[in-house]
Amino acid sequence: MLFTNPFAGLSASLSPAVMQGYVIVMFLLVVAGTLFDVVHKGSATYFFENLRRSKSKAARRVGGGEFASIAVQTAVVDVLASGEFCNPRRRVAHLLGMYGFVFYVLATVVLVFNASASPFWAALWWIGALMICVGGYWFWFFIRVDVAAEGHSPFRIVKADLFILSLLASATLALIWALAGGGAGVLFGLYILATTVLFAGVPWSKFAHMFFKPAAALEKRLSRADGSAENLPTQTRDDPEQQKRHSMQLLLDAPMDMGLGIKREAPRHY
């Protein structure tokens, strides 16, 4: 079963062109939803305006070679390795979900458009869906800040949860449908419904963040390199000029290392 194309059994009830057309429509919905999100929230305007302000305050010019190096660092550390997460459990859960989603979507496209594809793609489809479930349910029940730190019920749902819930529903129903033997039945209908919500709900979910975050990470690294520092103060607390700015006498001679502070223990005081 692991090496069998789960979409092959649909040919008895549906023309391959139907599923292929569905995949194309989902792709177009993601593109349209992302563009709508950019225009509606003004993300692109904010990004380029912030970049312009940063360049005007830059202390030095970033050359082409340095820019390429920064772009590679962004791709490897911030995108491929999710280096922005300090919590190792959160980072692992995110990586499982991210790579699982990539495997799941890529394998789905190959299997739908090529019924005789190598068994490797069928195995990748199963692995991707399982990775989404492991990372997603781990995050949802044990790592989410409103559950782990604020004591809310894991069954509490808000609008921002649309992406993770529709993704989990799509992957979970896909596995159940495939384990049940595939075919165009009720399970398949539920699987398609969940998947449609996932891709059609881009304007109302966090789906588009996967496109914005790499750009934001690149801008952050560039601002550090050119000295603009995202328009934030660059002086550290041990700098004499920075120490003079403190209104509290207690902090004038405070050491740089003042202990773990709020990081001493997990925030579970609810």
N, C-alpha and C positions, 0 to 999 in steps of 0.2 A: 504493500500500500504506500509506503514511504517513497517509492520510486515510480508510482503510477500518476499520470496526469489526472488530477481531480476534475478537470473540465472536459475530459474526453467523453464521459458519459452523457453530456448534455446534447451531443449530436443527434441522439435518438429523438429528442423533443424540440430542440432549437437549432436553427441554422447557425453555423460558426460565425456568419456575418452579424448576427444579432449581438453576440458577446463582444465581437470586435468593435462594433459600432458603440456599444455601451462603454468600453474602455476609452474610446476616442472622446465620447461625450464627457466622461469624468475628467479627462485631461483638459478639455476646453473649460470645464467648470472651475477647475483649479486656477487656470490662467485668468479667466474673467473675474473670479472671486478675489484673487490677489491684486489685480489692477483696481478693482473697486475698493478694496481695503486701503490701498495706497492713496487713492484719490480722496476717499471719505475721511480718513484719519490724517491726511496730510503728511504721511510718513516721508515721502520723497522730498517734499518741500522742506520739512524740518531737517532731514539729513543733509541736503545740499547747503541749506542756510547755515547750519552748524559747522559744516566743513569750511564754508567761506569765512566765517568768523574765526575759526581756528587758524586758518592760513594767514589772516591779517595779523594775528598775534604770535605767529611762529617766530622763534628765536633763531632758527636755522632752516635751511632748505634741505629737504630730503631728496637725494639723487635717485636716478633710475635703478641703479644696482641695489641701493638700500631699500627702496620701495619694493623691489622684487623679493628681497630677503624677508621683509616684514609680511608680505603677502603669503609667502610660503609658511612662515611661522604661524600666521593666523589660520591657514588651512590645516596645518598639522596639529597644532596645540588646541586652538579654540574650536575648530570644526570637527576634525576627525577624532580628537581625543577628549572633547568637551572639557577643556581645561578650566573653564570659568567656574566649575562646581568645586567648592572646597570640601563639602561633605562627600566622603568616598562612597557611601552607600547610594546617595543621590546620583553620583556620577556613574556608577555601575548600572543602576536602573535606567538612567537616561541612555547610556550606550547600548544596552540591550534593546530598548525600545527603538532607538534611532536606526541601528543596523538591521534590526528585525524588520522594521518598516521598509527599508531600502530593499532587502532581500525579498520580502513579501510582494511588494509592488513590481519589482523587476521581473521576478519569476512569474507572476500573474500575467504580465504583458507577453512574455515569451511563450507561455503555455497556451494562452488564448489565441495568439496569432500563428502558432506552430504546433498543431496537435501531435506531431511526431517528434517533438523536441527531446533532447537527451534526458534520461532519468535524473541527471544532475539537477535540472531545473525543477523537477517535481520535489526532489529532496530539499532544495533550497526554499521552495514555497512552504513546506512543512516546518523547516527550521526557523524561517523568518516569522511565521505566525506564532510559533511556540516562544520565540524570543520576545515578541511583543507582549504576549500574555504574562510571561515570567516578570519582565521588567515593569509592565504596566500595573499588574495587580500588586506587586511588591510596593510600588510607589503609592498606589491608591489607598491601600489598607495600612501601611506602616511608615511611610516616609513623608507624606504630605504634611506641610507645616500646620495646617488647621486641624489635622488629626494627631500628629506626633507632638506638637508643641502647644496647641491651643485647646486640646481635649474635645474637639467636635467629633460627632459621629462620622465614621467613614461613609455612611450612607447619605450624608448631607450633600446636596448637589446645588451648584450655582452655575450661572451662564458660562463662566470661563472653563467649565469642565466638559463642554461639548466636544472638544477635540479628543481628549483622552478617552472619554466614554464611548464615543462613536468608533474610535480606533480599536478599543478593546472589544466592543461588540462585533465589529467586522472580523477581527482575527479569531475570536472565540467561536462565532457562528460558522466561520469558514472551516475551522477544524472539526466542529461537530457535524457539519454537512458532509465533509469529505469522509469522516469516520463512518457515517451512516450509509456510505456508498455513492454519494453524489446524486446526480439526476436533478430534474426540474420539479422539485416538490415544495412543500411548505418551508423546509429548512433553507432551501436555496432562495426562496422569496425573502425570508428574513435576513439572510446574508446579503442579498442585493440591497435591501432597504437600509441596513446599517452602513453599508459601503457608500450608498448614495448620500446619506446624511453626512458621512465623513468628508466627502469631496465637494458636495454642494453647499456645505455649511461653512466654507472658508471665510466669508465676510463676517461671520458671527463667532468664530472660534479662534484658537491660537495657531491654526495651521500655517498661516502666512509668516509666523515668526521664524520658521526654519529658513526663510529667504532673507529676513531682515537682520537676524543675529550675526551672520558672517560679516555683513557690511558694517554693523555697529562695532564688532570686534576689531575689524581692520582700521576703522576710524580711531578707535581708542589707542591702538598701537602707534598709529601715525602721529597722533597728538603728543604722545610721550616722546617720540623720536624728534619731532620738530620743536619741542619745548613749549607748545601752546597748552599742553596738559588739560585738554577739554575745558579751557577757561576756568580752571580751578587753581587755588593757591598751590605753589610748588615748594614753599618753605616747610621744613619739618620742625617738629616740636623742639629739637635741640638747637635750632638756629637762633642766635641771640635776638635777631629782629622779630622772629616769630614769638619768642618768649615774652617780649615787651608788649605784645598785643593782648596777652591774657588779662582779663579784668579781675581774676581771682589771684590774690597774693600767693595762695597755696600752690598754684601751678607754675609760678615763675621759675622755680628751681627744680621742678619735678623731673625725675629721670625718664629717659625714653622708654625703658622697659618697666612697666608698672604692673606686670603680672598678667594672668589670663583674663581677669575681669569677667565679663559676662560669658566668656567661652569656657569658664572653669567647669561648668556642668551643662548638660542639655536643658533647654527651657521647657520643663515639664511641671511648672507650678500652677496648675489649673485646678 
